[in-house]
Amino acid sequence: MRALAHPARIALWQHLLLEGPATATECAPVAELSPSACSYHLRQLARYGFVEQDQAAAANGRERPWRAVVTSTTIDELDDPVALMAARLLDYTLDERWQQVRRRYLATEEEYAPEWRRAAGSDRAVLYLTPDELAEHSEELAAHAPEFLEVLASSSWLESKISEGGTSTARVKEQIELARTTLDADASA
């Protein structure tokens, strides 16, 4: 939880997850910090294994791009009331950041092709499940994540993402490979 204790670190981590490798200077506007402060927070994220430097993405030898390594978080059950309160605050903050991403999508939804809008959907549903059923469905969803990555890597999604502008084929393939590696590491842990 310490890695994400500062809102700027959450913003940086999320930016690297969604946009791919970037330097501290490129991340600074996202975190609303100076490049040097941004660099400090990226080093803190690296200290806890959330990000790492990615020299392969550097345009020249002077750049120091960073990339996300951790693509998901899980907070286990906590007995300590203070740790539980901190975990709830972190969970709320992460949820709020992802809701912002969702709101940005909804604000620009008409810019996406109709098949993407239909696939994204806007369903709201209530599921009545026992704890065991919920755990089973969560496990099933997690088990399908590698399948989703294979579909992304072999589908028109790759071309559509690139045609949206600003993303190279190599960058998208790198993000997919990073997610695969992370899932493999999670599965073996």
N, C-alpha and C positions, 0 to 999 in steps of 0.2 A: 504494500500500500504506500510505502514511502516514496517509491518511484513516481507515483501519480499524486503526491500530496500537494503539488502546486498546480493551479489551473493552467498555467502556461505549458506545463509538461503534458497535460492531457491534450491541449490544442496542438502541440508539436507532434505528439504520437499519432493523433488522429489524422493530421495533415499528411504525415509520411505514409500512413496506411492507405489513405485515399488517393494521394497524388504521386506516390513513389518517391525515390531518392531526391533529396534537396539539401542545399547548404544552409548554414545558420543564417546567412544573409537573405536567402530566399524564404526561409521560415519566419524571419523576424516580423513581417507584417501580420502574419497569421496569429502569432503569439502576442502581438502588440508590445514587443520588446526590442531593444537594440540588438544588433547582431552578436555583440560580445555576451550579453545576458542570455541570448538564445543559445549560444555555444555552451555556456555553463549548464543550462538546463538539459541540453542534448547529452552532455557528458554525464549528467546525473542519471538520465534515462539509460544510457549505455552501461553505467555502473550496475544497474539492476537488470540488465539484459533485455530491455525493451527495444533498443535501437543499437545499431553499430555503424561504424564508418564504412562507406562503400566506394572505395577508390575506383572501381570499375566504371562507376557512373560519372566520374570526374571528366569534365571537358578538357582540363589541362592538369598539370602536376601540382598546381597551387590550390585548386579547389579541394574542399573536404566535404563531400556529400555524405549524408546520413540516410539510413534506410531502416524501416521498422522490421523488427525480428519477431516480436510477439504480436499475434493477430487476434488473440482473444484473452479474456481474463475470467477467472472464476474465484470467488471468495468462499472458502470453506466455512463451515459452521464454527463460530467463535464462542468461547465461554466467557471471556473477559468483557465486561460491559463497556469499557472504554474503547477497546478494539472493535467491538460490535457497532458502537456509535460511529466510529471513524469509517468502518466498512460501509455503513448505510449512507454516510455523507458522500463517500467516494462513488458508490453505486448511483446515488441520485445525480451527482455531477456528470458521471459518464453517460447516464441515460439522457440528461438534458443536452449534452453535446451531440448525441446521436439523433435526438429529436430535431435539433437545428438542421442537421443534414437532411432529414426527412422533409422538414418545412421548405428547405431550399429546393429539393426535388419537386415538391408540390407546386411551388411558385413558378417553376419552369417546365412543368410536366408537358405542356403543349409543344415544347421543342423536341420532345422525343417521338420516335416513330410510333404509329398506332400499335404495332405488335408489342412494343416495349411497355406502352401504357396498359394494354390488356394484361400482359404477363405480370406486371407489378401489382395490378389490382388495387382495390381499396376496401377489401372485406374487413368487417369487424365481427368477431364471433366470440362466444363464451363457451368454453369447454368444461363440462362437468366430469372431472376425473378424480380418481383416488390418488394418493401419493405414489403408489406403485405404478399406476397407469401413466402419470405424469413423468416419472423417472424413465419409464420404458420409452415413451415418445421422445423425450429429450435425448436418450441414448441413440435412438433410431435416426434422429436428425443429425447428430454428431457423426454417426457412422456413414451418412450420405455425403458429408462434406467433400471427401476425396472425389466422389462421382461428379459433384458440381464443378470442381476444378477441372476435371477432364473435359466436361462439356464446354466450359469456358475456353479452354485451350484449343478445342477443335471446332468451335462454332463461329458463326458470323459475328458473335459478340466482340471478338478481337478486332475485326475490321471496323465495326461500328464505333468502338471505343476510340480507335485511331482516327477515324474520319471526323470525330467530334472536335479534333484539333488539340494540339499541344502534347499528345502522347505518342511515343514511338512504339513500334512493334516490339523492339527489344525491351523497353520499359514494362510493357504490359506482360510480356512473357516472363520477365524477371519477377514481377509481382505474383504471377501464378505459381512460379517455381518456389518462391519464398513461402507462399501459403502451403504448398505441398510439403515442403521441408518441415514447416512448423507442425503441420498435422501429423507427419510421420514421427516427429520427436514427441508430440503429445501422446500418440498411440503407444509408443515404446516406453513411456514413463510410467 
